[in-house]
Amino acid sequence: RLEEFLKKEVDLELSTLPDFEERVIDVSEVEQLMNSINAIPAPCAPVINPQAPNAATGTSLRVCWGLFSDDTVECYQLCYKPVSNESHSDGQAEHTLKVKETYCTITDLLPNTQYEFWVSALNASGISPPSERAVYVTAPSPPTIKNKKIRSCESAALVCWESRDINPVDSYTVEL
């Protein structure tokens, strides 16, 4: 019976044609809303701290900064260069470091030298404006005592030394 049924030609005709509406759904507003939920804003500019006491040696400086907002930050970009009194100071080499914390110790610096520092915060959305610039100073090199010029007597001593620094030193402390 199945074989006979399959041999028959069946003509199916629908009495009414289906009426489909073509609808275009605009999801752009939903997309914008979803993107705004997942997007984080670029951070605000960090605030660089002034130089702290005992934050310098003759060849290193510890620089600290912070944020006054709850921005999401992935890392910081610390920039610095030596301060120059010359009018064409733009020729000074500028250094940039990527740092995860809100502090950094910079090494291999020159003794008794001023350095200008500024910092920016980075996240997936972009980079913040740079902080204000702060000037830090490395400690002077210890002086060299001139052993051949040392003189002493019962009630006095004469000790001579020379500075190894290019820039003038404000004062010296002599300990006996």
GUBAMAR-51949 format. One record per residue (C-alpha): residue in three letters; x, y, z. Coordinates in Angstrom, 1 decimal, always signed. Example, Ala and Ser with C-alpha at 12.3 -4.5 7.8 and 13.67 -1.06 7.14 Angstrom:
% residues 2
<site residuo="ALA" px="+12.3" py="-4.5" pz="+7.8"/>
<site residuo="SER" px="+13.7" py="-1.1" pz="+7.1"/>
END
This chain:
% residues 176
<site residuo="ARG" px="+0.0" py="+0.0" pz="+0.0"/>
<site residuo="LEU" px="+2.8" py="+2.4" pz="+0.7"/>
<site residuo="GLU" px="+4.2" py="+1.7" pz="-2.7"/>
<site residuo="GLU" px="+0.9" py="+2.6" pz="-4.4"/>
<site residuo="PHE" px="+0.6" py="+5.8" pz="-2.3"/>
<site residuo="LEU" px="+4.1" py="+7.0" pz="-3.3"/>
<site residuo="LYS" px="+3.3" py="+6.4" pz="-6.9"/>
<site residuo="LYS" px="+0.4" py="+8.8" pz="-6.8"/>
<site residuo="GLU" px="+0.9" py="+12.4" pz="-7.7"/>
<site residuo="VAL" px="-0.3" py="+14.6" pz="-5.0"/>
<site residuo="ASP" px="-1.1" py="+18.2" pz="-5.7"/>
<site residuo="LEU" px="-1.1" py="+20.3" pz="-2.6"/>
<site residuo="GLU" px="-2.5" py="+23.7" pz="-2.9"/>
<site residuo="LEU" px="-2.8" py="+26.2" pz="-0.1"/>
<site residuo="SER" px="-6.0" py="+28.1" pz="+0.0"/>
<site residuo="THR" px="-4.4" py="+31.2" pz="+1.5"/>
<site residuo="LEU" px="-0.9" py="+32.4" pz="+0.9"/>
<site residuo="PRO" px="+1.2" py="+33.0" pz="+4.0"/>
<site residuo="ASP" px="+1.7" py="+36.7" pz="+4.8"/>
<site residuo="PHE" px="+5.1" py="+37.2" pz="+6.4"/>
<site residuo="GLU" px="+6.2" py="+40.6" pz="+7.6"/>
<site residuo="GLU" px="+9.8" py="+41.5" pz="+7.1"/>
<site residuo="ARG" px="+10.9" py="+43.1" pz="+10.4"/>
<site residuo="VAL" px="+14.2" py="+44.7" pz="+10.9"/>
<site residuo="ILE" px="+15.1" py="+45.0" pz="+14.6"/>
<site residuo="ASP" px="+17.4" py="+47.9" pz="+15.5"/>
<site residuo="VAL" px="+19.7" py="+46.7" pz="+18.3"/>
<site residuo="SER" px="+22.2" py="+49.6" pz="+18.1"/>
<site residuo="GLU" px="+20.9" py="+51.1" pz="+21.4"/>
<site residuo="VAL" px="+21.3" py="+47.8" pz="+23.1"/>
<site residuo="GLU" px="+24.8" py="+47.4" pz="+21.7"/>
<site residuo="GLN" px="+25.8" py="+50.8" pz="+23.0"/>
<site residuo="LEU" px="+24.3" py="+50.0" pz="+26.4"/>
<site residuo="MET" px="+26.2" py="+46.7" pz="+26.6"/>
<site residuo="ASN" px="+29.5" py="+48.4" pz="+25.5"/>
<site residuo="SER" px="+29.1" py="+51.1" pz="+28.1"/>
<site residuo="ILE" px="+28.6" py="+48.5" pz="+30.8"/>
<site residuo="ASN" px="+31.9" py="+46.7" pz="+30.0"/>
<site residuo="ALA" px="+33.9" py="+49.8" pz="+29.2"/>
<site residuo="ILE" px="+36.1" py="+51.5" pz="+31.8"/>
<site residuo="PRO" px="+37.0" py="+55.1" pz="+31.5"/>
<site residuo="ALA" px="+40.6" py="+56.2" pz="+31.0"/>
<site residuo="PRO" px="+42.2" py="+57.1" pz="+34.3"/>
<site residuo="CYS" px="+42.6" py="+60.6" pz="+35.7"/>
<site residuo="ALA" px="+46.1" py="+62.2" pz="+36.1"/>
<site residuo="PRO" px="+48.1" py="+60.8" pz="+39.0"/>
<site residuo="VAL" px="+49.5" py="+63.2" pz="+41.6"/>
<site residuo="ILE" px="+53.3" py="+63.0" pz="+42.1"/>
<site residuo="ASN" px="+54.6" py="+63.4" pz="+45.6"/>
<site residuo="PRO" px="+57.4" py="+65.9" pz="+46.5"/>
<site residuo="GLN" px="+60.7" py="+64.3" pz="+47.4"/>
<site residuo="ALA" px="+60.7" py="+62.7" pz="+50.8"/>
<site residuo="PRO" px="+63.6" py="+63.0" pz="+53.3"/>
<site residuo="ASN" px="+66.1" py="+60.2" pz="+52.9"/>
<site residuo="ALA" px="+64.7" py="+59.2" pz="+49.5"/>
<site residuo="ALA" px="+68.0" py="+59.8" pz="+47.7"/>
<site residuo="THR" px="+71.5" py="+58.4" pz="+47.5"/>
<site residuo="GLY" px="+74.3" py="+59.7" pz="+45.3"/>
<site residuo="THR" px="+73.1" py="+57.5" pz="+42.4"/>
<site residuo="SER" px="+69.4" py="+56.7" pz="+43.1"/>
<site residuo="LEU" px="+66.0" py="+58.3" pz="+43.9"/>
<site residuo="ARG" px="+62.8" py="+56.8" pz="+45.2"/>
<site residuo="VAL" px="+59.8" py="+58.5" pz="+43.5"/>
<site residuo="CYS" px="+56.2" py="+58.1" pz="+44.8"/>
<site residuo="TRP" px="+52.8" py="+59.1" pz="+43.5"/>
<site residuo="GLY" px="+49.1" py="+58.4" pz="+44.0"/>
<site residuo="LEU" px="+45.6" py="+58.7" pz="+42.6"/>
<site residuo="PHE" px="+42.7" py="+60.8" pz="+44.0"/>
<site residuo="SER" px="+40.1" py="+58.6" pz="+42.3"/>
<site residuo="ASP" px="+39.1" py="+55.0" pz="+42.2"/>
<site residuo="ASP" px="+40.2" py="+54.6" pz="+38.6"/>
<site residuo="THR" px="+41.1" py="+51.2" pz="+37.3"/>
<site residuo="VAL" px="+44.9" py="+51.3" pz="+36.5"/>
<site residuo="GLU" px="+46.9" py="+48.5" pz="+34.8"/>
<site residuo="CYS" px="+50.3" py="+50.2" pz="+35.1"/>
<site residuo="TYR" px="+52.0" py="+53.6" pz="+35.3"/>
<site residuo="GLN" px="+54.4" py="+55.3" pz="+32.9"/>
<site residuo="LEU" px="+57.1" py="+57.2" pz="+34.8"/>
<site residuo="CYS" px="+59.1" py="+59.7" pz="+32.8"/>
<site residuo="TYR" px="+62.2" py="+61.7" pz="+33.9"/>
<site residuo="LYS" px="+65.1" py="+63.8" pz="+32.6"/>
<site residuo="PRO" px="+67.9" py="+65.7" pz="+34.2"/>
<site residuo="VAL" px="+67.1" py="+69.4" pz="+34.8"/>
<site residuo="SER" px="+69.2" py="+71.7" pz="+32.8"/>
<site residuo="ASN" px="+69.8" py="+75.4" pz="+33.3"/>
<site residuo="GLU" px="+70.6" py="+75.9" pz="+29.6"/>
<site residuo="SER" px="+68.0" py="+77.4" pz="+27.3"/>
<site residuo="HIS" px="+68.0" py="+74.4" pz="+24.9"/>
<site residuo="SER" px="+67.1" py="+71.9" pz="+27.7"/>
<site residuo="ASP" px="+64.8" py="+70.0" pz="+25.3"/>
<site residuo="GLY" px="+67.8" py="+68.2" pz="+24.0"/>
<site residuo="GLN" px="+68.2" py="+66.3" pz="+27.3"/>
<site residuo="ALA" px="+67.5" py="+62.6" pz="+27.2"/>
<site residuo="GLU" px="+64.1" py="+61.7" pz="+28.4"/>
<site residuo="HIS" px="+63.6" py="+58.3" pz="+30.0"/>
<site residuo="THR" px="+60.4" py="+56.3" pz="+30.4"/>
<site residuo="LEU" px="+59.7" py="+53.3" pz="+32.7"/>
<site residuo="LYS" px="+56.5" py="+51.1" pz="+33.0"/>
<site residuo="VAL" px="+55.7" py="+50.5" pz="+36.7"/>
<site residuo="LYS" px="+53.0" py="+48.4" pz="+38.4"/>
<site residuo="GLU" px="+53.2" py="+50.1" pz="+41.8"/>
<site residuo="THR" px="+52.8" py="+53.7" pz="+42.9"/>
<site residuo="TYR" px="+56.5" py="+54.1" pz="+43.6"/>
<site residuo="CYS" px="+59.8" py="+53.4" pz="+41.8"/>
<site residuo="THR" px="+63.5" py="+53.6" pz="+42.7"/>
<site residuo="ILE" px="+65.5" py="+54.9" pz="+39.8"/>
<site residuo="THR" px="+69.2" py="+54.0" pz="+39.8"/>
<site residuo="ASP" px="+72.3" py="+54.9" pz="+37.8"/>
<site residuo="LEU" px="+71.8" py="+58.6" pz="+38.3"/>
<site residuo="LEU" px="+74.4" py="+61.3" pz="+38.6"/>
<site residuo="PRO" px="+75.3" py="+62.5" pz="+42.2"/>
<site residuo="ASN" px="+74.1" py="+66.0" pz="+43.3"/>
<site residuo="THR" px="+71.9" py="+66.4" pz="+40.2"/>
<site residuo="GLN" px="+68.3" py="+67.6" pz="+39.8"/>
<site residuo="TYR" px="+65.9" py="+65.4" pz="+37.9"/>
<site residuo="GLU" px="+62.4" py="+66.3" pz="+36.7"/>
<site residuo="PHE" px="+59.7" py="+63.5" pz="+37.1"/>
<site residuo="TRP" px="+56.1" py="+63.1" pz="+35.8"/>
<site residuo="VAL" px="+53.8" py="+60.1" pz="+35.7"/>
<site residuo="SER" px="+50.7" py="+58.9" pz="+33.7"/>
<site residuo="ALA" px="+48.3" py="+56.1" pz="+34.5"/>
<site residuo="LEU" px="+47.3" py="+53.5" pz="+31.8"/>
<site residuo="ASN" px="+44.4" py="+51.1" pz="+31.5"/>
<site residuo="ALA" px="+42.6" py="+49.3" pz="+28.6"/>
<site residuo="SER" px="+40.8" py="+52.5" pz="+27.6"/>
<site residuo="GLY" px="+43.9" py="+54.7" pz="+27.3"/>
<site residuo="ILE" px="+46.4" py="+56.8" pz="+29.1"/>
<site residuo="SER" px="+45.7" py="+59.6" pz="+31.6"/>
<site residuo="PRO" px="+47.1" py="+63.1" pz="+31.2"/>
<site residuo="PRO" px="+50.5" py="+63.5" pz="+32.8"/>
<site residuo="SER" px="+50.9" py="+64.6" pz="+36.4"/>
<site residuo="GLU" px="+52.4" py="+67.9" pz="+37.4"/>
<site residuo="ARG" px="+56.2" py="+67.7" pz="+37.2"/>
<site residuo="ALA" px="+58.3" py="+67.4" pz="+40.4"/>
<site residuo="VAL" px="+62.0" py="+68.0" pz="+40.8"/>
<site residuo="TYR" px="+64.0" py="+65.5" pz="+42.9"/>
<site residuo="VAL" px="+67.7" py="+65.8" pz="+43.7"/>
<site residuo="THR" px="+70.3" py="+63.0" pz="+44.2"/>
<site residuo="ALA" px="+72.6" py="+63.2" pz="+47.2"/>
<site residuo="PRO" px="+76.1" py="+64.6" pz="+46.7"/>
<site residuo="SER" px="+79.1" py="+62.2" pz="+46.4"/>
<site residuo="PRO" px="+81.2" py="+61.9" pz="+49.6"/>
<site residuo="PRO" px="+84.2" py="+64.2" pz="+49.5"/>
<site residuo="THR" px="+87.7" py="+62.9" pz="+49.1"/>
<site residuo="ILE" px="+90.0" py="+63.6" pz="+52.1"/>
<site residuo="LYS" px="+93.4" py="+64.8" pz="+51.1"/>
<site residuo="ASN" px="+95.6" py="+62.6" pz="+53.4"/>
<site residuo="LYS" px="+98.8" py="+64.4" pz="+52.5"/>
<site residuo="LYS" px="+97.4" py="+67.7" pz="+53.8"/>
<site residuo="ILE" px="+96.2" py="+66.5" pz="+57.2"/>
<site residuo="ARG" px="+98.0" py="+68.3" pz="+60.1"/>
<site residuo="SER" px="+97.4" py="+68.0" pz="+63.8"/>
<site residuo="CYS" px="+98.7" py="+69.2" pz="+67.1"/>
<site residuo="GLU" px="+97.7" py="+68.7" pz="+70.7"/>
<site residuo="SER" px="+94.7" py="+71.0" pz="+70.5"/>
<site residuo="ALA" px="+93.7" py="+71.2" pz="+66.8"/>
<site residuo="ALA" px="+93.5" py="+69.3" pz="+63.6"/>
<site residuo="LEU" px="+93.5" py="+70.4" pz="+60.0"/>
<site residuo="VAL" px="+91.6" py="+68.2" pz="+57.6"/>
<site residuo="CYS" px="+91.3" py="+69.1" pz="+53.9"/>
<site residuo="TRP" px="+89.0" py="+67.5" pz="+51.3"/>
<site residuo="GLU" px="+87.7" py="+68.1" pz="+47.9"/>
<site residuo="SER" px="+84.2" py="+67.6" pz="+46.4"/>
<site residuo="ARG" px="+83.8" py="+65.2" pz="+43.5"/>
<site residuo="ASP" px="+80.6" py="+66.9" pz="+42.5"/>
<site residuo="ILE" px="+80.1" py="+69.2" pz="+39.5"/>
<site residuo="ASN" px="+77.4" py="+71.2" pz="+41.2"/>
<site residuo="PRO" px="+78.2" py="+73.1" pz="+44.4"/>
<site residuo="VAL" px="+77.4" py="+71.4" pz="+47.7"/>
<site residuo="ASP" px="+75.5" py="+73.5" pz="+50.4"/>
<site residuo="SER" px="+77.4" py="+72.3" pz="+53.4"/>
<site residuo="TYR" px="+79.5" py="+69.5" pz="+54.9"/>
<site residuo="THR" px="+79.3" py="+67.7" pz="+58.3"/>
<site residuo="VAL" px="+82.6" py="+66.7" pz="+59.9"/>
<site residuo="GLU" px="+82.5" py="+64.0" pz="+62.6"/>
<site residuo="LEU" px="+85.3" py="+63.4" pz="+65.0"/>
END
